[in-house]
């Protein structure tokens, strides 16, 4: 997903109903049990913070359409 070239933006939806948009592969990092997602991106693309999300709570990963991206 994150290594795909060209990268296609995706939306992660969690068991809580919360969702995160990953528009650039540089703002997410996958581990064996978690995904770290950068949030509150500044104009320069640098995230203000990261959320650490257990993969057990990811209920869907959907490609974002070009209109939503």
N, C-alpha and C positions, 0 to 999 in steps of 0.2 A: 504494500500500500504506500508506504513512505518512500520506498526506493524506486517506484515506477517512474519512468521517463517517457514522455513528458509527464510531469506530476499532474494529477487531477485532484482538485480540492474535494475534501470529504467532510461530512457532518457526523460526529459521534453522538449517539444518544445513550444516556445512562438509565439505569433502573429507576432513578429518582425522577426521571422526566427531563432533567437538565440536558442541554446539548452544547457541544463545542464545535465550532467551525475551524477546520485546519485548512488554511488557504495557501500555506507555503510549507514545504517539508522541513525547513529549518526550525520551525517553532514547535516541533513534536519529536519526541524520542521514545522508542519502544524498548522495553526490557522484557524479560521472561514473564513477569507477572503484572506489569504496570505500563501505562503510557503517560508520559509527562507532556503536558500541553501548555504552551505559552499563552497568556491572556493579556488583555489590555495593551495591544500593540501600539507603540508610538508611531509617528510618521516615518521614522527611519526603520521600522520593522522589528525593533527590539521590544520583547515583551517586558511588561512591568513586573510580572510574577509568573510562576508556573504552578499548575495544578497537577498533583500526582493522583492518577485514577487507576484503581484496580481493574484489571481486565475482566474480572468477574462481574463488574457493574456495567460493562458496555453491552447494551442490548441490540444496537444496530450501528452499522457503518454504511452511510449512503453517499454516493457521489453527488456533488453539488452541480446543478446545471450551470451552464455558462451565464445564464441570466442572473442566478443567485451569487455567483462567484465574482 
